[in-house]
Amino acid sequence: MADQYAQSSEDIRPTGIPAIPAIRWDEPPEGPVLVLLDQTRLPGEESELVCTDAQALVEAIRTLAVRGAPLLGIAAAYGVALAAARGFDVDEAADSLAGARPTAVNLAYGARRAQAAYRTAVVDGAGPERAAGAALEAARALHAEDARASAKMAAHGLALLEELLPGGGHRILTHCNTGALVSGGEGTAFAVALKSHRAGSLRRLWVDETRPLLQGARLTAYEAARNGMAYTLLTDNAAGSLFAAGEVDAVLIGADRIAADGSVANKVGSYPLAVLARYHHVPFIVVAPVTTVDLDTPDGASIEVEQRASHEVTEVTAPHVPVLGMEAGGGIPVAPLGTQAYNPAFDVTPPELVTAIVTEEGVLSPVTAEGVAGLCAESRGGRVPID
Ligand SMILES: CSC[C@@H](O)[C@@H](O)C(=O)COP(=O)(O)O
C-alpha cells in the first residue's frame, strides 16, 4: 500500500534543514534584534520576522510565527536578553513572555532562566550592560544545550526503534511539527525519524496534517521534503484506517509538558493517536528534552490546556496566505457566521498509553512517576523555578 503514496523525486528537495534558521540573535547598528523564521508563512515563503522588543516576540508567540516547545523556551530566553539589552524592564518582559502561552512549560523555563541569569549578575554588582550580557549568555547556552539534547534524543530514539522494530523498514506516524523548526538542533520526534531515514531504516513517514493550523501539512511535510524523506500526508481522521490497514509500525510525537506522573500534553490529536496505537498494539513514543518535564504539575488533569479562537476552525484561507493569528473575518468561512468552535491547542495522554518517553538522558519505559522524577534528578540539579 505504502509505495503508491510515494511522492515523485521532483517533489523532494534534499537540502537539509531550513536555509533560514528558526531563530537567531543579531546586532545590527540600530541595536540588537531577535530574528525569527516566520512559520505562519511556510511552506510558501521563507521570510524573516524581526523582533525589536519582548512585546513583538509575545505577539509572534501567540500567532505561532515561532512555536513548538523547545523553540519557545529558546525564544523566551532571547526575548528576556533583548529586553535587557535594550534597557526595558526585564522582570516585566520575563512575565509577559512566560505567560504568552500556557501549556508549553519550556516557554516559562526559558524566560525564567535568562531572568535568573540577569538578576544574579545584578546582585553580583554588574551594571546593566554586563547583566544584559549574562542574560544573552543564558539564552545562547539554552540554545546550544537544546541542539545537543536533540542529537542525543535522536540517537536514543533510533536505538529504541531498532529494539522494538528490528530489521528496519520503519513506517512512522507523526503529528504536528517537531523538527528543526522547533529546536536548536534537528528537533525531537522528527529528529528520530530523520536519523532513521539517514540510517536507511525509514520506509515511510506518515504526516498527520494536524488540524486546525496544519503544522503537519505546512511544516513537517516541508521539513520532510527538504530532507529527502519518503513521506505521505494524511488528514488526522484518516489515521484510524491507516492503523487498521497495518501501515503504522510506531507513533513518534513531541510534548509541550510532561507532568510528574508521566502524562503528556501535546498538540490536539495526540491522545486519539495513543488510543489507536494501543488498540492496534503499536508503540506510542514521546520524544522530548528534560526541560519539557514539569515536576510542579502533578498530573495530566493539572495541565492547563490553551484554548484558541473559534475562527481558526470556522475559517480557512488560501494556500500560502497566513491564517495564523488573523482576526476573525480574515479567512473564508466554512461554518455559518457566529459558529463557536471547541478549539483546544493540546490534549493530554495518560502515562499508561505511552510506551516510552525518549529524552537526552535516555529512554523511560514503562512511564512511571518514579522514572520521571529520576530523569529530572539526573539532569537538572539546579533547576530554575518557574511560576
Ligand atoms: C518538539 S515540539 C513538541 C510540541 O511542541 C509540538 O508537538 C506541538 O504540539 C507544538 O504545538 P504548537 O501549537 O504548534 O506550538
The ligand as an ORCA input file, in Angstrom:
! r2SCAN-3c Opt
* xyz 0 1
  C       9.140     19.353     19.847
  S       7.793     20.188     19.645
  C       6.572     19.363     20.637
  C       5.353     20.154     20.650
  O       5.652     21.475     20.968
  C       4.612     20.072     19.315
  O       4.279     18.747     19.050
  C       3.389     20.908     19.443
  O       2.392     20.460     19.935
  C       3.510     22.320     19.016
  O       2.299     22.999     19.124
  P       2.211     24.492     18.568
  O       0.823     24.924     18.926
  O       2.443     24.435     17.108
  O       3.267     25.290     19.307
*
